Amino acid sequence: MSPAPRELLLPDSRGARSSYQLREPGPWRRPQARLTARVAYAAAHVVPAVWADNSPEAPAQIDWDSTLAFRHYLWSYGLGVAEAMDTAQRGMGLDWPATVELIRRSSAEARSAGGAIAAGAGTDQLDLTTLPDDRRRALATVLDAYREQLFVVLDAGAQPILMASRALAAVARGAEDYQHVYETLLAEVPGPVILHWLGVDFDPALSGYWGSEDLDAAAETFLRLLHSRPEQVDGVKVSLLDADREIALRARMPQGVRMYTGDDFNYPDLVVGDERGHSDALLGVFAAIAPAASTALQELERPGGAVRAREILETTRPLGEHLFAAPTYYYKAGVAFLAWLNGQQPGYQLVAGLHAGRSLPHLVQLFRLADQAGLLLDPDLAATRMGQYLAVAGADSLPTR
């Protein structure tokens, strides 16, 4: 007798299979009006074309229908879209020509949906092996690369996010070089931008950003920059996975500059907040937990709703911690796997073959945690697709108990 549609044989931590029954999705709801308690962006991934050459060096080929539909899904829950970020594999398979098209297409869709969009402007069109040896010329090259990308973002109508630059990390010789590049850009942009401090857990090539591997010293440089032109900074996205450091930094920022947490481990505490304040959100994990995140943010708009908001977000924390477990830069594989389980992309793929970055045991545990958080939105479909994946992976050969 075959299992019911939402029941399947799932391997445990020792690789033995036993019956697993999926739960019902959580009691999620879409907002009836714009979210007001927090500003929240979900950093969205891209879906490659099914028949694309997804080898590591191949140009990115995007399934535009699925990619843009996923953004409409996020907007439907009241979340803004953070476009062309590391979630979308900037510097890890998504090349600059595809990024330009992504920013332009997504920005047009945002206008049609009335959704918020911010997009990453960086320097990843540069070949690091061809940067000038002369430091001043190299810094000028980095500045011009930023300007080229800022033009694309602004021309598309999105809010710019000044992403951390591998090229700048490679050529800068101290805090003054970072200060020079960012102050120059802030003086030139026509409106406020979001600054991005991305930690080495997400990108090891950014070691020593802001001029020091000592995070306390780096924070001082970062704060000097913020206080030099606060009117040009809407907020800062800090992705250091260190809640105490984020809270301390938040307390010293200029008034009116938002802290957009990028902490995909500690977001329940940071977004709900306490007597020391709260962070807004620009999170990769929000793309994975959009229905729960939206429902929690709606609770924050109600008197006394903070307790319920925290409860909701806490139910998703184990999933977030698992998605972003070391090596953290492979978290995109888990986000795409969950999107596939939920029917939001036709196959389990990422550009450049990065979906291979997580193991079968990791994805099985992700499935369990997503189900326990109520985030498998169509349990029958999720069970069917998980069964297909297990069969292809050879899990049918594992023992049962």
NORWO-V839791 format. One record per residue. N is the residue number from 1. RES is the residue in one small letter. PSI is psi in radians with two decimals (none if undefined). OMEGA is omega in whole degrees, 0 to 359 (none if undefined). D_LAST is the distance of its C-alpha to the last C-alpha in Angstrom with 2 decimals. Layout:
{{N:RES:PSI:OMEGA:D_LAST} {N:RES:PSI:OMEGA:D_LAST}}
This chain:
{{1:m:2.17:183:16.28} {2:s:2.64:180:15.96} {3:p:2.73:173:14.90} {4:a:2.74:185:17.94} {5:p:-0.67:182:19.92} {6:r:0.37:176:18.99} {7:e:2.45:179:15.25} {8:l:2.90:176:13.05} {9:l:2.03:187:9.76} {10:l:2.26:179:10.58} {11:p:2.54:174:9.80} {12:d:-2.97:185:10.17} {13:s:-0.36:178:12.92} {14:r:0.01:179:11.28} {15:g:0.20:176:10.31} {16:a:2.37:185:6.52} {17:r:2.47:173:6.15} {18:s:2.88:184:5.64} {19:s:2.36:178:8.71} {20:y:2.20:180:11.87} {21:q:2.14:181:15.17} {22:l:2.61:178:18.36} {23:r:3.08:172:21.29} {24:e:2.66:174:24.89} {25:p:2.83:179:27.20} {26:g:2.93:181:29.46} {27:p:1.05:186:32.92} {28:w:2.68:179:34.67} {29:r:2.54:176:38.26} {30:r:2.53:182:40.72} {31:p:2.62:177:44.04} {32:q:-0.24:180:47.18} {33:a:3.08:181:49.42} {34:r:2.39:176:49.41} {35:l:2.38:185:47.37} {36:t:-0.35:186:49.87} {37:a:-0.61:179:48.22} {38:r:2.64:167:47.01} {39:v:2.20:187:47.60} {40:a:2.20:174:44.21} {41:y:2.44:171:43.41} {42:a:2.20:178:40.07} {43:a:2.00:190:40.08} {44:a:2.59:177:38.82} {45:h:3.03:175:37.35} {46:v:2.64:181:38.58} {47:v:2.11:179:36.82} {48:p:2.71:174:37.80} {49:a:2.49:184:38.85} {50:v:-0.68:185:36.13} {51:w:0.39:180:38.35} {52:a:2.72:169:39.69} {53:d:1.73:184:39.92} {54:n:0.53:175:37.66} {55:s:2.75:190:38.38} {56:p:-0.57:185:39.38} {57:e:0.01:185:43.14} {58:a:2.58:175:43.46} {59:p:2.53:182:45.29} {60:a:2.34:174:43.14} {61:q:2.05:192:42.95} {62:i:2.42:168:41.94} {63:d:1.67:188:40.56} {64:w:-0.62:180:43.18} {65:d:-0.84:181:42.10} {66:s:-0.70:182:38.57} {67:t:-0.80:182:39.89} {68:l:-0.57:176:42.62} {69:a:-0.63:178:40.53} {70:f:-0.62:177:38.21} {71:r:-0.66:175:41.35} {72:h:-0.64:175:42.45} {73:y:-0.78:178:39.10} {74:l:-0.76:179:39.80} {75:w:-0.59:182:43.39} {76:s:-0.39:176:42.32} {77:y:0.18:175:40.69} {78:g:0.09:180:43.95} {79:l:2.54:169:42.88} {80:g:2.82:177:45.15} {81:v:2.17:170:43.98} {82:a:1.90:190:44.39} {83:e:2.61:172:44.93} {84:a:0.72:177:44.87} {85:m:-2.96:179:43.34} {86:d:-0.45:175:40.92} {87:t:-0.63:180:38.10} {88:a:0.19:176:39.79} {89:q:0.61:171:39.73} {90:r:2.21:182:43.38} {91:g:0.11:180:44.02} {92:m:0.68:177:40.58} {93:g:-0.56:178:41.14} {94:l:1.84:184:43.16} {95:d:2.99:186:46.69} {96:w:-0.77:178:49.88} {97:p:-0.73:178:50.96} {98:a:-0.61:179:47.64} {99:t:-0.74:178:47.87} {100:v:-0.81:180:51.37} {101:e:-0.68:178:50.25} {102:l:-0.84:181:47.25} {103:i:-0.76:182:49.55} {104:r:-0.77:180:52.12} {105:r:-0.80:182:49.78} {106:s:-0.66:179:47.80} {107:s:-0.69:176:51.04} {108:a:-0.71:178:52.44} {109:e:-0.64:178:49.34} {110:a:-0.72:179:49.62} {111:r:-0.70:182:53.17} {112:s:-0.52:183:52.21} {113:a:-0.16:186:49.48} {114:g:0.50:182:51.49} {115:g:2.70:178:48.76} {116:a:2.52:177:49.29} {117:i:2.37:170:48.78} {118:a:2.55:187:49.36} {119:a:2.55:184:49.00} {120:g:2.32:172:48.80} {121:a:2.10:183:51.91} {122:g:-2.53:182:51.53} {123:t:0.40:189:52.82} {124:d:0.03:171:50.06} {125:q:-0.19:181:52.46} {126:l:2.50:170:54.02} {127:d:1.98:186:53.30} {128:l:-0.44:182:53.16} {129:t:-0.20:182:54.55} {130:t:0.18:177:57.77} {131:l:2.49:180:58.64} {132:p:2.56:177:62.23} {133:d:-0.60:179:62.81} {134:d:2.20:186:65.35} {135:r:-0.75:182:63.62} {136:r:-0.74:178:65.85} {137:r:-0.66:179:65.38} {138:a:-0.74:178:61.61} {139:l:-0.66:177:61.54} {140:a:-0.64:177:63.71} {141:t:-0.73:177:61.28} {142:v:-0.78:178:58.40} {143:l:-0.76:181:60.54} {144:d:-0.61:178:61.38} {145:a:-0.77:175:57.72} {146:y:-0.77:181:56.93} {147:r:-0.72:179:59.95} {148:e:-0.78:182:58.83} {149:q:-0.63:176:55.44} {150:l:-0.68:179:56.98} {151:f:-0.76:180:59.30} {152:v:-0.81:182:56.42} {153:v:-0.83:181:54.63} {154:l:-0.72:180:57.85} {155:d:-0.55:179:59.07} {156:a:-0.29:179:55.85} {157:g:0.24:178:56.39} {158:a:2.76:174:53.38} {159:q:2.32:183:53.66} {160:p:2.45:167:53.45} {161:i:1.99:178:50.88} {162:l:1.77:183:52.34} {163:m:2.68:173:49.34} {164:a:2.52:188:49.23} {165:s:2.14:173:50.67} {166:r:-0.64:180:49.47} {167:a:-0.75:179:52.98} {168:l:-0.72:178:54.60} {169:a:-0.55:182:52.32} {170:a:-0.55:187:53.40} {171:v:-0.37:183:57.15} {172:a:2.50:181:57.78} {173:r:0.06:179:59.39} {174:g:3.14:184:59.22} {175:a:-0.59:184:59.04} {176:e:-0.53:179:62.34} {177:d:-0.71:176:60.97} {178:y:-0.77:179:58.20} {179:q:-0.77:181:60.79} {180:h:-0.84:183:63.13} {181:v:-0.86:184:60.64} {182:y:-0.68:178:59.18} {183:e:-0.65:177:62.54} {184:t:-0.79:181:64.03} {185:l:-0.73:180:61.37} {186:l:-0.55:178:61.58} {187:a:-0.39:185:65.33} {188:e:-0.49:185:64.96} {189:v:2.53:184:62.30} {190:p:-0.26:181:63.78} {191:g:3.08:184:61.34} {192:p:2.53:179:58.66} {193:v:2.95:171:55.59} {194:i:2.24:176:52.25} {195:l:2.59:184:51.87} {196:h:2.10:173:48.54} {197:w:1.81:184:47.63} {198:l:2.19:183:44.43} {199:g:2.94:184:42.91} {200:v:-0.34:175:41.78} {201:d:-0.57:179:38.08} {202:f:-0.56:181:38.60} {203:d:1.75:181:41.14} {204:p:-0.38:180:42.00} {205:a:-0.16:181:45.21} {206:l:0.31:178:46.64} {207:s:2.36:179:46.93} {208:g:0.27:181:50.23} {209:y:2.60:187:50.76} {210:w:0.25:170:53.82} {211:g:0.07:182:55.35} {212:s:2.51:171:53.32} {213:e:-0.23:173:49.92} {214:d:1.96:186:50.83} {215:l:-0.49:176:49.40} {216:d:-0.78:178:52.10} {217:a:-0.72:178:54.81} {218:a:-0.68:180:53.13} {219:a:-0.64:179:53.02} {220:e:-0.73:177:56.77} {221:t:-0.76:180:57.48} {222:f:-0.77:181:55.26} {223:l:-0.67:177:57.05} {224:r:-0.72:179:60.47} {225:l:-0.81:181:59.60} {226:l:-0.74:182:58.54} {227:h:-0.28:180:61.69} {228:s:-0.58:180:63.89} {229:r:1.10:184:63.18} {230:p:-0.49:182:61.16} {231:e:-0.30:181:62.63} {232:q:0.08:183:60.93} {233:v:1.96:174:57.41} {234:d:-0.73:181:55.44} {235:g:3.09:180:52.58} {236:v:2.36:173:50.44} {237:k:2.04:182:46.77} {238:v:2.07:184:45.51} {239:s:1.20:181:42.16} {240:l:-0.10:180:41.97} {241:l:0.68:181:38.81} {242:d:1.69:187:40.99} {243:a:-0.75:181:41.68} {244:d:-0.73:179:44.43} {245:r:-0.72:179:46.25} {246:e:-0.77:181:46.08} {247:i:-0.74:179:47.50} {248:a:-0.71:178:50.27} {249:l:-0.72:180:51.15} {250:r:-0.68:182:51.14} {251:a:-0.36:184:53.66} {252:r:0.05:181:56.09} {253:m:2.73:178:56.06} {254:p:2.58:178:59.13} {255:q:2.37:179:59.36} {256:g:-0.20:177:58.13} {257:v:2.16:183:55.73} {258:r:2.59:167:52.14} {259:m:1.94:174:49.16} {260:y:1.83:182:46.38} {261:t:2.41:171:43.30} {262:g:0.34:184:41.14} {263:d:1.72:184:38.75} {264:d:0.08:173:35.32} {265:f:-0.76:191:33.92} {266:n:0.32:183:36.52} {267:y:-0.58:179:37.68} {268:p:-0.76:180:36.97} {269:d:-0.73:187:39.48} {270:l:-0.67:182:41.92} {271:v:-0.77:177:42.17} {272:v:-0.78:174:42.39} {273:g:-3.08:181:44.67} {274:d:-2.76:183:46.53} {275:e:-0.28:178:50.10} {276:r:-0.02:180:50.38} {277:g:-2.91:181:49.84} {278:h:2.89:172:47.12} {279:s:2.58:165:46.16} {280:d:-3.00:190:46.02} {281:a:2.37:167:43.19} {282:l:1.61:197:42.84} {283:l:2.38:170:39.15} {284:g:-0.62:182:36.64} {285:v:-0.46:179:33.94} {286:f:-0.45:174:35.97} {287:a:-0.52:180:35.35} {288:a:-0.49:186:31.60} {289:i:0.51:189:32.03} {290:a:-0.81:181:35.25} {291:p:-0.73:179:34.67} {292:a:-0.74:179:33.76} {293:a:-0.80:180:36.52} {294:s:-0.79:181:39.08} {295:t:-0.70:178:38.25} {296:a:-0.74:180:38.55} {297:l:-0.57:175:41.88} {298:q:-0.65:177:43.12} {299:e:-0.62:180:42.40} {300:l:-0.33:179:44.58} {301:e:-0.18:181:47.47} {302:r:2.50:175:47.40} {303:p:2.23:180:49.14} {304:g:0.18:184:46.61} {305:g:-0.09:184:43.84} {306:a:-0.63:181:42.95} {307:v:-0.83:180:40.50} {308:r:-0.67:178:38.52} {309:a:-0.77:179:38.81} {310:r:-0.71:179:37.36} {311:e:-0.78:181:34.46} {312:i:-0.87:182:33.60} {313:l:-0.58:178:33.88} {314:e:-0.58:179:31.89} {315:t:-0.35:180:28.87} {316:t:-0.18:185:29.08} {317:r:-0.78:178:29.73} {318:p:-0.66:176:26.16} {319:l:-0.79:179:25.96} {320:g:-0.76:180:29.42} {321:e:-0.64:179:28.70} {322:h:-0.78:179:25.70} {323:l:-0.70:188:27.73} {324:f:0.32:177:30.58} {325:a:2.70:180:28.84} {326:a:2.49:354:30.59} {327:p:2.05:191:31.74} {328:t:-0.55:185:32.98} {329:y:-0.07:174:34.94} {330:y:0.17:183:31.78} {331:y:-0.45:181:31.09} {332:k:-0.53:180:32.51} {333:a:-0.71:179:29.44} {334:g:-0.67:178:27.35} {335:v:-0.77:179:30.14} {336:a:-0.65:180:30.27} {337:f:-0.75:178:26.51} {338:l:-0.69:177:26.70} {339:a:-0.70:178:29.85} {340:w:-0.79:178:28.18} {341:l:-0.60:182:25.28} {342:n:0.16:176:28.09} {343:g:0.32:185:30.06} {344:q:0.00:170:32.83} {345:q:2.62:189:32.91} {346:p:-0.45:180:32.22} {347:g:2.86:178:30.17} {348:y:1.61:180:28.49} {349:q:2.71:167:31.48} {350:l:2.72:176:33.99} {351:v:2.64:180:37.38} {352:a:0.30:178:37.68} {353:g:0.36:187:34.03} {354:l:-0.19:177:33.12} {355:h:-0.28:178:29.87} {356:a:0.03:185:28.52} {357:g:-0.13:179:29.07} {358:r:2.58:185:25.59} {359:s:2.93:175:22.34} {360:l:-0.85:178:19.07} {361:p:-0.67:179:17.42} {362:h:-0.80:184:20.61} {363:l:-0.57:175:20.51} {364:v:-0.76:178:16.93} {365:q:-0.63:176:18.04} {366:l:-0.76:178:21.28} {367:f:-0.83:180:19.64} {368:r:-0.81:184:17.93} {369:l:-0.66:177:21.26} {370:a:-0.70:178:23.35} {371:d:-0.77:180:21.48} {372:q:-0.48:177:21.82} {373:a:0.00:180:25.49} {374:g:0.46:187:26.02} {375:l:0.21:166:27.05} {376:l:1.74:196:25.12} {377:l:-0.40:174:28.15} {378:d:1.56:187:26.92} {379:p:-0.63:179:23.23} {380:d:-0.82:179:23.11} {381:l:-0.78:181:24.65} {382:a:-0.74:179:22.55} {383:a:-0.73:179:19.26} {384:t:-0.83:182:20.84} {385:r:-0.66:178:22.13} {386:m:-0.68:177:19.02} {387:g:-0.69:177:17.21} {388:q:-0.76:180:20.24} {389:y:-0.75:180:20.21} {390:l:-0.68:180:16.62} {391:a:-0.79:180:17.57} {392:v:-0.62:181:20.81} {393:a:-0.11:180:19.31} {394:g:0.18:183:17.15} {395:a:-0.26:177:13.77} {396:d:-0.34:181:12.92} {397:s:-0.14:181:12.82} {398:l:2.66:181:9.98} {399:p:2.73:175:6.80} {400:t:2.77:177:3.76} {401:r:none:none:0.00}}
